[in-house]
C-alpha cells in the first residue's frame, strides 16, 4: 500500500515524551496508632492534614510548606490548616521547623510510637 507523499505530514520530534496522568495514592504503611491519636486528640480537620503529610512522605519530597494545590486535593481551607497543624504539634505527632517566615511540617513517627503492639 502506497501513501501519496502529499498526505504525509512531518512532525518534528521535540525530545519530550507525553506524561500520562495517573491516579494519586497515599503511600503506606499508615500506622493505626498514629491515625487513632489524630482522631482522638485533635480536631476533625487534622485528619486530612495528617493524610496529606503521609501522601507527601510517599512522594519522598524534601520537607516544604503545604501548598494551596495540595490543600485543594484534600479539600482543606487555609484556616483549618493552621489549626490542624497546631493540634498535630500539640499532640507531638509532627514537628514544625521554621524556614524563614514559614513553618515546615514534618511527620514525627518516633516521639509517641507505642512501645508494645496491641493484638
LINMODA-V501013 format. One record per residue. N is the residue number from 0. SS is DSSP state (hx for helix, st for strand, lp for the rest). PSI is psi in radians with two decimals (none if undefined). BURIAL is I if it has 16 or more other C-alpha atoms within 10 Angstrom, else O. Layout:
N_SS_PSI_BURIAL / N_SS_PSI_BURIAL
This chain:
0_lp_2.17_O / 1_lp_2.37_O / 2_lp_2.32_O / 3_lp_2.35_O / 4_hx_-0.44_O / 5_hx_-0.33_O / 6_hx_-0.10_O / 7_lp_2.22_O / 8_lp_2.30_O / 9_lp_2.11_O / 10_lp_2.04_O / 11_lp_2.50_O / 12_lp_2.14_O / 13_lp_-0.14_O / 14_lp_-0.06_O / 15_lp_2.33_O / 16_lp_2.26_O / 17_lp_2.39_O / 18_lp_2.29_O / 19_lp_2.39_O / 20_lp_2.34_O / 21_lp_2.73_O / 22_lp_2.66_O / 23_lp_2.48_O / 24_lp_2.61_O / 25_lp_2.13_O / 26_lp_2.32_O / 27_lp_-3.06_O / 28_lp_2.52_O / 29_lp_1.95_O / 30_lp_2.21_O / 31_hx_-0.68_O / 32_hx_-0.60_O / 33_hx_-0.83_I / 34_hx_-0.65_O / 35_hx_-0.70_O / 36_hx_-0.75_I / 37_hx_-0.77_I / 38_hx_-0.67_O / 39_hx_-0.54_O / 40_hx_-0.15_O / 41_lp_2.96_I / 42_lp_2.79_O / 43_lp_-0.46_O / 44_hx_-0.19_I / 45_hx_-0.43_I / 46_hx_-0.80_I / 47_hx_-0.59_I / 48_hx_-0.73_I / 49_hx_-0.75_I / 50_hx_-0.65_I / 51_hx_-0.70_I / 52_hx_-0.65_I / 53_hx_-0.63_I / 54_hx_-0.79_I / 55_hx_-0.59_I / 56_hx_-0.66_I / 57_hx_-0.49_O / 58_hx_-0.23_O / 59_lp_0.64_O / 60_lp_2.69_O / 61_lp_2.66_O / 62_lp_2.32_O / 63_lp_2.90_O / 64_lp_2.71_O / 65_lp_2.26_I / 66_lp_2.87_O / 67_hx_-0.65_O / 68_hx_-0.59_O / 69_hx_-0.68_O / 70_hx_-0.64_I / 71_hx_-0.66_O / 72_hx_-0.63_O / 73_hx_0.07_O / 74_lp_0.76_O / 75_lp_2.32_I / 76_lp_2.66_O / 77_hx_-0.57_O / 78_hx_-0.61_O / 79_hx_-0.64_I / 80_hx_-0.80_I / 81_hx_-0.82_O / 82_hx_-0.73_O / 83_hx_-0.73_I / 84_hx_-0.67_I / 85_hx_-0.74_I / 86_hx_-0.79_I / 87_hx_-0.63_I / 88_hx_-0.69_I / 89_hx_-0.56_O / 90_lp_0.05_I / 91_lp_0.68_I / 92_lp_-0.32_I / 93_st_2.86_I / 94_st_2.48_I / 95_st_1.94_I / 96_st_2.18_O / 97_st_2.36_O / 98_st_1.75_O / 99_lp_-2.22_O / 100_lp_0.00_O / 101_st_2.79_O / 102_st_2.31_O / 103_st_2.01_I / 104_st_2.33_I / 105_st_2.27_I / 106_st_2.43_I / 107_lp_1.66_I / 108_lp_0.03_O / 109_lp_-0.52_O / 110_lp_-0.82_O / 111_lp_0.24_O / 112_lp_2.26_O / 113_lp_2.52_O / 114_lp_-0.34_O / 115_lp_2.70_O / 116_lp_2.40_O / 117_lp_2.36_O / 118_lp_none_O
